[in-house]
Amino acid sequence: MDDSSSFDVVAAEPLDDIMQKIAEHKGCGTSSDGGKASCGSSDGPDDMAPEIWEKVKNHPCYSEEAHHHYARMHVAVAPACNIQCNYCNRKYDCANESRPGVVSEKLTPEQASKKVLAVASTIPQMTVLGIAGPGDPLANPAKTFKTFELISQTAPDIKLCLSTNGLALPDHVDTIAKYNVDHVTITINMVDPEVGAQIYPWIFWNHKRVEGIEAARILTERQMKGLEMLTERGILCKVNSVMIPGINDKHLVEVNKAVKSRGAFLHNIMPLISAPEHGTVFGLNGQRGPSAQELKALQDACEGEMNMMRHCRQCRADAVGLLGEDRSAEFTTDKIMEMEVSYDLESRQAYQNAVEQERLAKVAAKKAEMETLAQEDASDLKILVAVATKGSGRINEHFGHANEFQVYELSSSEGAKFVGHRRVDLYCQGGYGEEDALETVIRAINDCTAVFVAKIGHCPKDTLSAAGIEPIDQYAYEFIEQSAIAYFKDYLARVKSGEIVHVARGDADIRQGAFIEA
Amino acid sequence: MAYKIIASQCTSCSACEAECPNVAISEKNGTFVINPKKCTECIGHFDIPQCVAVCPVDNTCVIDNSFPRYQAPGGAA
């Protein structure tokens, strides 16, 4: 059992109980971090129409608030692609790879269906199945829709979603609607073909390879048409955009307006992942990705227009689990084919009901703290803080064990707002730290004023303080947002009294590579 | 003559299999292969060989010189 057992809060217990019962029922062990719950955001039921809330409330990719409670999985049934992107290299594929779009095992629709049942029976908070490649699901329509058909028959409570480049989308919208696929993600990196020509060397269209501006023109027309057709049918659309500095970074504001006006629900601007060893065109020609500050500035600029997704982990196309974790190694084809699977809708429902209770408790705690903040002297000051957490919406991870930090922006107007996450290499392995790794962590959260942890050693504490990042362990195991707002009140008071001077922080690094559990 | 797939470069993405008008392409030992007896180099079907056009790795679907060039029935092409 890990540190989550030391929670002194009642609300976390029912989840653990249910996980334990499920584990006993199945006669197998389960990881002890089943009690994951929310860290919350304003993406709650107050902000949206009830029918949309029903669709997104347990979708980890569509709701930031949900992504701490609910898990998703991707199945790699669709390897073929109909376009070429300069940030993708289809040649490179091995088990150690951890970029989006890369996968170790291809599955048949029948294998995929079995895998979904196996995962859903083991992880009751797994609510969403996505098909996201490594190719394009709609360039493999037979395999994609066969998979959806099999799963909708055996596991009707699981939400289906797919992620596409959009080229073939208009041809398949009616089929998407027929299989009740209610979430579609389209990757849209441009609406200007001249920009597109720098991103897409070619598309395969009407039995021909089309290149350059003409290819980008066809692609953007098809993407916009497909988006319009989906939103007309009430299918929720998320738009993913890859931010490529010098190519489409400024242009993505136009993309944001274009997709917003066509009814897209959420915009996810992701940093380019680009390294020479990936063998992509951008990796080889030295195209850099954005810094944390550049990414946040663009997300902030687009936020007034529509919901921005900031919790994307750019996961692998065969990822399994909560965002930020990857349990795919537990569910390889060999293992799932040997599993005896019984789909237990009832225990899944019981677990999910308990999750809903935990979410409500956390939202109430945040609201109460926010009301006390409103009474303080308002200030225009904004700071970022990093949080070491392994879920549950709590500060429950040791500094040295964190492989990512969640970043919150604190302000008088909005309280604590989730603005992203920073992945770091494991700083502490086997109980002793490594200096290089600590430097990596500091670079990753260098824009933060403080870091909230459950526990931290003296040495890293001193190094962090010297770097201007205040280590905070006094809120160990408390709710994140409630604690962050309390800290911010204290911070403002200390600035006001002259005890400390507010100093603007510098930029931070974005680590390359998709998230994979270390 | 026919096209062949250089196995060491094949990513096994399957894109060519669905595009081949002659159903000449199938998976074998983890990569895809072209049956030279069925391949017509897409002559009579399309302007360019479909496997070449759709393959994500350039120079992977190439002419197999161990076969004579395909002749369309009636001596066309």
Interface residues (C-beta under 8 A of the other chain):
Chain A: P79 A80 C81 N82 Q84 R90 K91 D93 K106 P134 G135 A139 N140 F204 H207 K208 R209
Chain B: Q9 T11 S12 C13 S14 A15 E17 A18 E19 F46 D47 I48 Q50 A53 V54 P56 V57
